Amino acid sequence: MMFWPAVTLLGFLVLTGLVVVMGSSSTARYEREQRAAQALRSAASSAPEPVPAAAVSA
C-alpha cells in the first residue's frame, strides 16, 4: 500500500536534488564569466591611454 507514495516521494527528492546541482553549477559558471569580464574591463580602464602621433612629433 505504501509502495507508490514512497516511490513518488523518493523520485521527487531525487529530481529536486538534480535541479539544485544543475542550478549551482550553472550559477558558478555564470559568476566565473562575470568576474573574468569585470577583470578585463578593469584592466582595460587602468591601461594608459595611447598618445596620438601628432602630439608626439613637436
N, C-alpha and C positions, 0 to 999 in steps of 0.2 A: 503493500500500500504506500509506503513512504519512499519507494524507489524513484519515481518520476519527479517528485518535488526536490529530492536530494540531487538528482542529476541536473535539474533545472538550475538550482542554486549553485552547484559546482560550475556549470557552464557559464553562468552569469559572472561568477567571481573570476574565472579564467579569462573571459573576454574583457572584463573591466581591467584586469592586470595587464593584458596585452595593449589596451588603449593607453594606459598610463605609461608603459615602457616606450611605445612608439611616440607618444607626445613628448616625453622627456628627452629622447634622443633628437627629435626634430627641433625642440627648443634649444638644446645645446648647440646644434649646428647653426641655427639662426644667430645665436648670441656670438659664436665664434666669428661668423661672417661680419656681423655688425662691428665687433671690436677691430677686426682687420681693416674694414673700411674707415673706421674712425682714426686708426693709426696712420693710414695713408693720407687722410685729409690733414691730420696734424703735422705730419712730416712735410707735406707739400706747402703748408702755410708757414712753416718755420724756415723753409729754404730761402736764401737770399734772392731778391728779385733780379732778373737779368738787366744789365745796363745796356741801353741802345748804343749802337755803333757810332752814331753821330755825337753822342755825349763824350765818348772816349777819345776821339781824334780832335783835339782842340789846339 
